[in-house]
Amino acid sequence: MWRYIQQTMSSTIHSTDEEHQTKEMDIRSLSSSRRHPQNAPHIHKVGVPPKQNLFKEFKATVKETLFADDPLRPFKDQPGSKKFVMGMQTLFPILEWGRSYNFTKLRGDIIAGLTIASLCIPQDIGYAKLANLDPQYGLYSSFVPPLIYAFMGSSRDIAIGPVAVVSLLLGTLLQNEVDYKADAEAYRRLAFTATFFAGITQATLGFFRLGFLIDFLSHAAVVGFMGGAAITIALQQLKGLFGIQNFTKKTDIVSVLHSVFGAAHHGWNWRTIVIGISFLAFLLVAKYIGKKNKKFFWVPAIAPLISVVLSTFFVFITRADKHGVQIVRHIEKGINPSSVKEIYFSGQFLLKGFRIGVVAGMIALTEAVAIGRTFASMKDYQLDGNKEMVALGTMNVVGSMTSCYVATGSFSRSAVNYMAGCQTAVSNIVMSFIVFLTLQFITPLFKYTPNAILAAIIISAVLGLIDFEAAILIWKIDKFDFIACMGAFFGVVFSSVEIGLLIAVSISFAKILLQVTRPRTAILGKLPGTTVYRNIQQYPGATKVQGVLIVRVDSAIYFSNSNYIKERILRWLMDEEEQLKSSFQPKIQFLIVEMSPVTDIDTSGIHALEELHKSLHKRDVQLILANPGPVVIDKLHASHFATTIGEDKIFLTVADAVSACSPKLVTEV
């Protein structure tokens, strides 16, 4: 009997427990069904990253910004002696690749060095004139800087020396401060001072790993600036090509053409014109042959030197200089004299030299890095941009102390160097040696070289800087980039090099500001038969979800754009509600913001979301967030905004958000 009573009580208690458990399960099921429809997939919550140490987070940010390539990785777990050797190899790459250097590579470098030397010697004399300096300074700048670069540079293909654009820029900026005819010594000293600070600027950018700063000058702006500079340089050479004595100091196309045609009746020298036009045609034909058949790359390379030799010989035997043909007359013999004492380290010209040097250094750096990257990609090797900057800066600092002006990578010479089969930077050493021999023994032979031939050489060289194909491609890809390109081009051509450069930089920054302050937003729709949501403009077949507006923000949300993003989302909502009202459809109840492209958010961004939430609340519209990244979700929790809107309003995907809040699904539940 007692056992029966116990069994009965046990059965009753067990039955009561089962009923209680069943009720709990029903309650949970009901609670769950309010949020998720039956047979709906499991909805994952957005993960909140663990809190990080502030110092570690700052350290990681700095490392990613300045040391993204992790340059110290090879030094890890290495003994002290090995680290010293690797450090020296980092500073002087020649110590690394020099160990595997052989006769085959030397043969290729000698051929390439001789080829680019034949091109650089006449070019250097002409480019020195662009900078308003005596001819020997152009040759000096192809002697010392290439030697320094050969030991410190990481590019195998760059040929170092003066270039047309930097020479013109330097000459224009220096002329604005000092008249080279009235005070040649002060002008020369200011040129060395500018070169010194150009080198300091370049080396500093490389040492502190700030090379990303030169990327602010967009490719489109550089294309336009180079094209405009090429036109300006070519027009400047009409003085030498036509033998004009009195020529304008301005560089804009209107002033130059007015000066050229104003001297047509009494200032042109027909003998000079015959020499200049004849050899210009010869140079252009040689260039065409080299471009048409790559096997004849050496033809345009040696054509300038041949032109100089033939024209000099012609002037000498005919004594055309007695009939108004202007000649070089004198090039100082001997290698670079020291110019340390000529650099301004105090006085009124110090600041002027610094300002000019920074501008010239940045332009020279942009050109050299662009050239280096181009040929590195063609030969499939890595180019360390920061090493390049340190190498270029060092060579210009040393150059300023050895009577050189700003040198950098030359595209025309680098292209010839590449096609001639250069293997390493030894080709620069070979070229430098040939220039050394020229300075020591051959310079007197250039006495009767006509200025017209130098003008023809420069014109034929700079025409390659006008890149029509790149401009057309820029137009097809990005119209705003094309505006930047044309702005820089017309600024240089119709005003001056400085104005063109200013326009190029201004438009580049304007584009960045426009993209930051006015980021793109898009309305998303559901692709049929999938749970994928995409831009309805890109995918017209994507359908909107009834009662739900899905907006994607394609940018980080900062103080600069937070107010715009809030207002743009509200305008999307207003436009959508007007369309729904006109078609008698149910109003919007949920606004989902897809945040996967939002990489970061600041305090202003949080405030903008709070204001958006309040505005939507007044409209009886619920704010839903989808897929915020780790940085964003961390800040949303830190600011308590996640609590304000409710953590159940933050979803991993748009599909999860729609399935949880769609009015249709809610009605079914």
C-alpha positions in Angstrom: 0.0 0.0 0.0 2.8 2.4 1.0 4.7 1.5 -2.2 1.5 2.3 -4.2 1.1 5.7 -2.6 4.8 6.5 -3.3 4.5 5.5 -7.0 1.3 7.5 -7.3 3.0 10.6 -5.8 6.1 10.1 -7.9 3.9 9.9 -11.0 2.0 13.0 -10.1 5.2 15.0 -9.4 6.8 13.7 -12.7 3.6 14.6 -14.5 3.7 18.1 -13.0 7.4 18.6 -13.9 6.7 17.5 -17.5 3.8 20.0 -17.7 6.0 22.7 -16.3 8.8 22.0 -18.8 6.3 21.8 -21.6 4.9 25.2 -20.6 8.5 26.7 -20.5 9.2 25.3 -24.0 5.9 26.7 -25.3 6.8 30.1 -23.8 10.3 30.0 -25.3 8.9 28.8 -28.6 6.3 31.7 -28.6 9.0 34.2 -27.6 11.2 32.9 -30.4 8.4 32.8 -32.9 7.7 36.5 -32.3 11.2 37.2 -33.6 11.7 34.4 -36.1 9.1 32.7 -38.3 8.8 29.0 -38.2 11.3 27.1 -40.4 13.4 30.3 -40.6 17.2 29.8 -40.6 19.1 30.6 -37.4 20.1 34.2 -37.2 23.6 34.9 -36.0 24.3 37.9 -33.8 27.0 40.5 -34.7 30.1 39.7 -32.8 31.7 42.4 -30.6 35.5 42.2 -30.7 37.3 42.0 -27.3 38.7 45.2 -25.9 42.2 45.9 -26.9 45.0 47.6 -25.0 45.2 51.2 -26.1 49.0 51.2 -26.6 48.8 48.0 -28.6 46.1 49.4 -30.8 48.0 52.6 -31.4 51.2 50.6 -32.1 49.3 48.4 -34.6 47.9 51.5 -36.4 51.3 53.1 -36.7 52.8 49.9 -37.9 50.1 49.4 -40.6 50.4 53.1 -41.7 54.2 53.4 -41.9 55.5 49.8 -42.0 52.8 48.0 -44.0 55.5 46.0 -45.8 57.0 44.9 -42.5 60.6 45.7 -43.4 62.1 44.3 -40.2 60.7 40.8 -40.8 63.9 39.4 -42.3 65.9 40.6 -39.2 63.8 38.5 -36.9 65.7 35.8 -35.0 69.0 36.7 -36.7 72.4 37.1 -34.9 73.9 40.5 -34.4 76.5 40.1 -37.1 73.9 39.0 -39.6 71.6 41.9 -38.7 74.5 44.3 -39.4 75.2 42.8 -42.8 71.5 42.8 -43.7 71.3 46.4 -42.5 74.1 47.4 -44.8 72.4 45.6 -47.7 69.2 47.4 -47.0 71.0 50.8 -47.1 73.2 49.7 -50.1 71.4 47.2 -52.2 74.5 46.8 -54.4 76.0 44.7 -51.6 73.2 42.2 -52.0 72.8 41.8 -55.8 76.6 42.4 -56.3 77.4 38.9 -54.9 75.7 37.2 -57.8 77.0 39.7 -60.4 78.7 38.0 -63.4 80.3 38.7 -66.8 77.0 38.2 -68.7 75.3 40.9 -66.6 78.3 43.2 -67.0 78.2 42.8 -70.8 74.5 43.8 -70.8 75.1 46.8 -68.5 78.1 48.0 -70.5 76.0 48.1 -73.8 73.1 49.8 -72.0 75.5 52.3 -70.3 77.2 53.3 -73.5 73.8 53.6 -75.2 72.2 55.9 -72.6 75.5 57.9 -72.4 75.2 58.7 -76.1 71.7 60.0 -75.4 72.3 61.8 -72.1 75.3 63.9 -73.1 73.5 66.1 -75.7 70.3 66.1 -73.6 72.2 67.3 -70.5 73.7 70.3 -72.3 70.2 71.2 -73.5 68.4 70.6 -70.2 71.0 72.8 -68.4 69.9 75.6 -70.7 66.3 75.0 -69.7 67.3 75.5 -66.1 69.2 78.7 -67.1 72.5 77.2 -66.1 75.8 76.8 -68.0 76.0 73.5 -70.1 78.6 71.8 -67.8 76.2 71.7 -64.9 73.9 69.4 -66.9 76.9 67.0 -67.4 77.9 67.3 -63.8 74.4 66.1 -62.8 74.9 63.0 -64.9 78.2 62.2 -63.3 77.9 62.2 -59.5 74.2 61.4 -58.9 74.1 58.2 -61.0 77.1 56.9 -59.0 75.3 57.5 -55.7 72.1 55.9 -57.0 73.9 52.8 -58.3 75.0 52.0 -54.8 71.7 52.9 -53.0 68.9 52.6 -55.5 66.7 49.5 -55.7 65.7 49.9 -59.4 67.6 48.0 -62.1 66.3 50.1 -64.9 66.2 53.8 -64.0 68.7 56.0 -65.7 69.6 59.0 -63.5 70.2 62.5 -64.7 68.6 65.9 -65.4 65.1 65.8 -66.9 63.2 68.3 -69.0 60.2 68.9 -66.7 62.2 69.4 -63.5 64.8 71.6 -65.4 62.0 73.8 -66.7 60.3 74.0 -63.3 63.6 74.8 -61.5 64.5 77.4 -64.1 61.1 79.1 -63.9 61.0 79.2 -60.1 64.6 80.4 -59.8 64.1 83.1 -62.4 61.2 84.5 -60.4 63.6 85.1 -57.5 66.9 86.0 -59.2 67.6 87.1 -62.8 70.2 84.7 -64.1 71.6 87.3 -66.5 71.9 90.1 -64.0 73.3 88.0 -61.2 74.6 84.6 -62.4 76.4 83.8 -59.2 73.4 84.3 -56.9 71.2 82.3 -59.4 73.6 79.4 -59.4 73.9 79.4 -55.6 70.2 79.4 -55.3 70.0 76.5 -57.7 72.4 74.5 -55.5 70.4 75.5 -52.4 67.2 74.3 -54.0 68.8 71.0 -55.0 70.1 70.5 -51.4 66.6 71.0 -50.0 65.0 68.8 -52.7 67.3 66.0 -51.6 66.5 66.6 -47.9 62.8 66.5 -48.7 63.1 63.2 -50.7 65.4 61.5 -48.1 63.1 62.6 -45.2 60.0 61.2 -46.9 61.9 57.9 -47.4 63.4 57.8 -43.9 60.1 58.4 -42.1 58.3 56.2 -44.7 56.0 58.9 -45.8 56.1 58.0 -49.5 52.3 57.7 -49.6 52.2 61.5 -49.6 53.3 61.7 -53.3 50.3 59.5 -54.2 48.1 62.6 -53.4 49.1 63.9 -56.8 46.9 61.7 -58.9 48.0 59.9 -62.1 45.6 62.0 -64.2 47.0 65.3 -62.8 50.5 64.0 -63.5 49.6 63.1 -67.1 48.1 66.6 -67.7 51.0 68.3 -66.0 53.6 66.4 -68.0 51.7 67.0 -71.3 51.5 70.8 -70.6 55.1 71.0 -69.5 56.1 69.2 -72.8 54.2 71.8 -74.9 55.7 74.6 -72.8 59.3 73.2 -73.2 58.8 72.7 -76.9 57.6 76.2 -77.4 60.5 77.6 -75.4 62.9 75.8 -77.8 61.6 77.9 -80.7 64.0 80.5 -79.6 67.0 78.3 -80.4 65.3 76.6 -83.3 64.7 80.0 -85.1 67.8 81.8 -83.8 65.7 84.5 -82.0 67.8 86.9 -79.9 65.2 88.7 -77.9 62.8 86.3 -76.4 60.1 86.6 -73.7 60.8 85.4 -70.2 57.2 84.2 -69.8 56.3 80.6 -70.5 52.6 80.8 -71.4 51.7 79.9 -74.9 50.2 83.3 -75.8 53.4 85.2 -74.7 55.7 82.7 -76.4 53.9 82.7 -79.8 53.6 86.5 -79.7 57.4 86.7 -79.1 58.1 84.2 -81.9 55.9 85.7 -84.6 56.8 89.2 -83.5 60.4 88.5 -84.4 59.6 86.9 -87.7 60.6 89.8 -89.9 63.9 90.7 -88.3 64.8 88.2 -85.7 64.7 84.8 -87.5 67.9 83.4 -88.9 67.3 81.2 -91.9 70.6 79.3 -91.5 69.6 78.3 -87.9 66.2 77.3 -89.1 67.6 75.0 -91.8 70.0 73.3 -89.3 67.3 73.0 -86.6 64.4 71.7 -88.8 66.7 69.3 -90.8 68.0 67.6 -87.7 64.6 67.7 -85.9 63.2 65.8 -88.9 66.2 63.3 -88.6 65.6 62.8 -84.9 61.8 62.2 -85.4 62.4 59.7 -88.2 65.0 57.9 -86.0 62.4 57.9 -83.2 59.8 56.5 -85.5 62.1 53.7 -86.7 62.9 52.7 -83.1 59.2 52.7 -82.1 58.2 50.7 -85.2 60.8 48.0 -84.7 62.1 47.3 -81.2 65.3 45.7 -82.7 66.4 49.2 -83.8 66.0 50.8 -80.3 69.6 52.0 -80.6 68.7 54.2 -83.6 66.8 56.9 -81.6 69.4 56.5 -78.8 72.4 57.4 -80.8 70.6 59.9 -83.1 71.1 62.9 -80.8 74.8 62.3 -80.5 75.1 61.9 -84.3 73.2 65.1 -84.7 75.5 67.0 -82.4 78.6 65.7 -84.1 77.4 66.4 -87.7 75.9 69.8 -86.9 79.0 70.9 -84.9 81.3 69.8 -87.8 79.0 71.6 -90.3 79.1 74.9 -88.4 82.9 74.6 -87.9 83.7 74.1 -91.6 81.2 76.7 -92.8 81.8 79.2 -89.9 78.1 79.6 -89.8 78.5 81.2 -86.3 79.9 84.3 -88.2 76.4 84.6 -90.0 74.2 84.6 -86.9 74.0 80.9 -86.0 74.2 80.8 -82.2 76.6 78.2 -80.7 77.4 76.8 -77.3 80.8 78.5 -77.4 82.3 77.2 -74.1 81.8 74.3 -71.8 84.0 74.2 -68.7 86.5 71.4 -68.7 87.0 69.1 -65.7 84.9 67.2 -63.3 82.6 68.6 -60.7 84.1 71.3 -58.4 82.9 71.5 -54.8 79.9 73.8 -54.2 79.4 73.3 -50.4 80.3 76.9 -49.7 77.9 78.1 -52.4 74.8 76.7 -50.7 72.8 79.3 -48.7 72.4 78.1 -45.1 71.3 81.6 -43.9 70.1 84.9 -45.3 67.2 85.9 -47.5 67.7 83.1 -50.0 67.5 80.3 -47.5 63.7 80.2 -47.3 63.4 80.7 -51.1 65.7 77.8 -51.8 63.8 75.6 -49.3 60.4 76.4 -51.0 61.7 75.8 -54.5 63.6 72.7 -53.4 60.5 71.1 -51.8 58.4 71.6 -55.0 61.1 70.4 -57.4 62.0 67.5 -55.1 58.4 66.3 -55.0 57.9 66.5 -58.8 61.3 64.7 -59.3 60.3 62.1 -56.8 56.9 61.5 -58.4 58.4 61.0 -61.8 61.2 58.7 -60.6 58.9 56.5 -58.5 56.4 56.2 -61.4 59.2 55.2 -63.8 60.7 52.8 -61.3 57.3 51.1 -60.7 56.6 50.9 -64.4 59.8 49.0 -65.3 59.7 46.9 -62.1 56.3 45.6 -63.1 57.6 44.8 -66.6 60.5 42.7 -65.2 58.4 41.4 -62.3 60.4 42.5 -59.3 59.5 44.5 -56.2 60.6 48.1 -55.9 60.9 49.5 -52.4 59.5 53.1 -52.7 61.0 54.3 -49.4 64.5 53.0 -50.4 64.1 54.8 -53.7 63.3 58.1 -51.9 66.3 57.8 -49.6 68.6 57.0 -52.6 67.2 59.9 -54.7 67.5 62.2 -51.7 71.0 61.2 -50.8 72.2 61.6 -54.4 70.7 65.1 -54.7 72.1 66.2 -51.3 75.6 65.0 -52.4 74.9 66.5 -55.9 74.2 69.9 -54.4 77.6 69.9 -52.9 79.3 68.9 -56.1 77.9 71.5 -58.5 74.8 69.5 -59.6 71.2 70.6 -59.9 68.2 68.4 -59.3 68.5 64.9 -60.9 65.9 62.2 -61.1 64.9 59.2 -63.2 64.5 60.0 -66.9 61.7 58.2 -68.7 63.3 58.4 -72.2 66.7 57.3 -71.0 65.2 54.6 -68.7 63.3 53.2 -71.7 66.5 53.1 -73.8 68.3 51.5 -70.8 65.6 48.8 -70.5 65.6 48.0 -74.3 69.4 48.0 -74.4 69.3 45.0 -72.1 70.5 46.5 -68.8 70.7 44.0 -66.0 71.5 46.2 -62.9 72.3 49.7 -61.8 75.8 49.2 -63.1 74.6 50.7 -66.4 74.4 54.0 -64.5 78.0 53.6 -63.4 79.1 53.0 -67.1 77.1 56.1 -68.2 78.7 58.1 -65.4 82.2 57.0 -66.5 81.5 58.1 -70.1 80.3 61.5 -68.8 83.5 61.7 -66.8 85.6 61.1 -69.9 83.5 63.7 -71.7 84.1 66.3 -69.0 87.8 65.6 -68.9 88.7 65.4 -72.6 85.8 66.1 -75.0 84.0 69.3 -73.8 86.2 71.7 -76.0 84.8 69.9 -79.1 81.3 71.1 -78.2 82.4 74.7 -78.7 80.8 75.0 -82.2 77.7 73.0 -81.4 74.7 75.1 -82.6 71.9 75.9 -80.1 69.4 74.9 -82.8 70.5 71.2 -82.5 70.1 71.3 -78.7 66.6 72.7 -79.2 65.8 70.0 -81.8 67.0 67.3 -79.4 64.9 68.7 -76.5 61.8 69.0 -78.7 62.1 65.4 -80.0 62.6 64.2 -76.4 59.7 66.0 -74.8 57.1 65.1 -77.4 57.1 61.6 -75.8 55.7 63.2 -72.6 52.4 64.0 -74.3 50.4 60.8 -73.7 47.3 61.0 -75.8 46.3 57.4 -75.1 46.4 57.9 -71.4 44.3 61.1 -71.6 41.7 59.2 -73.8 41.7 56.3 -71.3 41.2 58.8 -68.4 38.2 60.3 -70.2 36.6 56.8 -70.6 37.2 55.8 -67.0 36.6 58.9 -64.9 35.3 62.3 -66.1 36.5 64.0 -62.9 40.0 62.6 -63.4 39.9 64.0 -66.9 39.0 67.5 -65.5 42.0 67.2 -63.3 44.2 66.2 -66.3 43.0 69.0 -68.5 43.1 71.6 -65.6 46.8 70.8 -65.0 47.5 70.8 -68.8 45.8 74.1 -69.6 47.2 75.7 -66.4 50.8 75.0 -67.5 50.2 75.9 -71.2 48.2 79.1 -70.7 49.7 80.4 -67.4 52.9 78.9 -65.9 54.4 75.7 -64.6 53.7 76.8 -61.0 50.0 77.5 -61.7 49.6 74.2 -63.6 51.2 72.4 -60.7 49.0 74.2 -58.2 45.9 73.4 -60.3 47.0 69.7 -60.5 47.4 69.5 -56.7 44.2 71.5 -56.0 42.0 69.3 -58.2 43.6 66.1 -56.8 42.7 67.3 -53.3 39.3 68.5 -54.4 38.6 65.0 -55.7 39.7 63.4 -52.4 37.5 65.9 -50.4 34.5 65.3 -52.7 34.8 61.6 -52.3 35.2 61.9 -48.5 32.5 64.5 -47.9 30.0 63.1 -50.5 30.3 59.3 -50.4 28.0 57.1 -52.5 24.9 55.6 -51.1 22.6 53.0 -52.8 19.1 51.4 -52.5 19.4 47.6 -52.3 16.9 45.1 -53.6 16.6 41.3 -53.4 17.9 39.2 -56.4 15.2 36.7 -57.4 15.7 33.2 -56.0 18.4 34.3 -53.6 19.0 35.9 -50.3 21.4 38.4 -51.9 20.7 42.1 -51.8 22.3 44.4 -54.4 22.2 47.9 -55.8 18.9 48.2 -57.8 20.6 50.5 -60.3 23.3 47.9 -61.1 20.7 45.0 -61.0 17.3 46.3 -62.3 15.9 42.8 -61.7 16.4 43.2 -57.9 13.1 43.7 -56.1 12.4 45.9 -53.1 10.9 44.3 -50.0 7.4 45.7 -49.1 7.5 48.0 -46.2 11.3 47.9 -45.9 13.9 50.4 -47.3 17.4 49.0 -47.5 20.2 51.6 -47.9 23.9 50.9 -48.2 26.6 53.5 -47.2 29.8 53.1 -49.2 32.2 54.9 -47.0 33.5 55.4 -43.5 31.3 57.8 -41.5 33.3 60.8 -40.3 32.7 64.3 -39.2 33.3 65.4 -42.8 30.4 63.4 -44.2 28.2 62.3 -41.3 25.6 65.0 -41.7 25.4 64.4 -45.5 24.9 60.7 -45.0 22.1 61.3 -42.5 20.4 63.7 -44.8 20.9 61.5 -47.9 19.3 58.5 -46.1 16.3 60.6 -45.1 16.0 61.9 -48.7 16.0 58.3 -49.9 13.2 57.6 -47.4 11.2 60.6 -48.4 11.5 59.8 -52.1 10.4 56.2 -51.5 7.4 57.2 -49.3 6.3 59.6 -52.1 6.4 56.8 -54.6 4.5 54.4 -52.3 1.9 57.0 -51.5 1.2 57.7 -55.2 0.8 54.0 -55.9 -1.3 53.4 -52.7 1.1 50.9 -51.2 1.9 50.4 -47.5 4.3 52.9 -46.0 7.9 52.1 -44.9 8.1 50.6 -41.5 11.7 49.5 -41.4 14.9 51.2 -42.7 17.8 48.9 -42.9 21.3 50.4 -43.2 23.8 48.0 -44.8 27.1 48.9 -43.1 29.6 46.4 -44.4 31.4 49.0 -46.5 31.6 51.3 -43.4 35.2 50.7 -42.2 35.1 53.2 -39.4 32.9 55.7 -37.6 33.8 58.7 -35.3 31.9 60.7 -32.7 30.2 62.8 -35.3 29.1 59.7 -37.1 27.6 58.3 -33.9 25.7 61.6 -33.4 24.4 61.4 -36.9 23.1 57.9 -36.4 21.4 59.1 -33.1 19.7 62.0 -35.0 18.7 59.6 -37.8 17.2 57.3 -35.2 15.2 60.2 -33.6 14.0 61.4 -37.0 12.9 57.9 -38.0 11.1 57.4 -34.6 9.0 60.4 -35.3 8.0 58.9 -38.6 7.2 55.5 -36.9 10.0 53.9 -38.9 12.4 51.5 -37.1 16.2 51.8 -37.7 17.9 48.5 -38.4 21.7 48.0 -38.9 23.2 45.2 -40.9 26.7 43.8 -40.7 28.7 46.6 -39.0 32.4 45.8 -38.9 34.5 45.2 -35.8 35.7 48.8 -35.4 32.1 50.1 -36.0 30.3 47.7 -33.7 32.8 48.3 -30.9 32.2 52.1 -31.1 28.4 51.5 -31.3 28.6 49.7 -28.0 31.1 52.1 -26.4 28.7 55.0 -27.2 25.7 53.0 -26.0 24.0 53.5 -29.4 23.5 49.8 -29.7 21.5 49.9 -26.5 19.6 52.9 -27.7 18.2 51.2 -30.8 18.2 47.8 -29.2 20.8 45.0 -29.8 18.0 43.0 -31.4 18.0 45.6 -34.2 21.6 44.8 -35.3 22.0 41.8 -37.6 24.8 40.0 -39.3 23.3 40.2 -42.9 20.6 42.1 -44.7 18.8 38.8 -45.3 18.7 38.2 -41.5 17.4 41.7 -40.9 14.7 41.4 -43.6 13.5 38.0 -42.4 13.3 39.3 -38.8 11.5 42.6 -39.5 9.7 42.2 -42.8 6.0 43.3 -42.3 4.9 40.3 -44.3 6.7 37.8 -42.1 5.5 39.6 -39.0 1.9 39.4 -40.1 2.3 35.6 -40.7 3.6 35.2 -37.1 
